[in-house]
Amino acid sequence: MVEQKPSICRLVVFGHPSTKDRSGPMLESPAIVQKVNEDDTVDLVIFPVTGGTINRQRVEQGEGEYQWKWPPRV
């Protein structure tokens, strides 16, 4: 299988803590790639379940908090 590469308008999943003190479980929210940077990070527009949008710059790919990953195939 060919490795996917991020590009503008691609849908990804953004991982983030459920509480400010990080005591709760990690949540995942949908996000759209707004820009792909030269260092392979991306700028995202995130759509949290609480409503509104959040912009986050230079997000690295990964499975942890404040990282993005591809959505699972179903």
Buried (B, 14 or more C-beta within 10 A) or exposed (E): EEEEEBEEEBEBBBBBBEEEEEEEEEBBBBBBBBEBEEEEBBBBBBBBEEEEEBEBEEBEEEEEEEBBBEEEEE
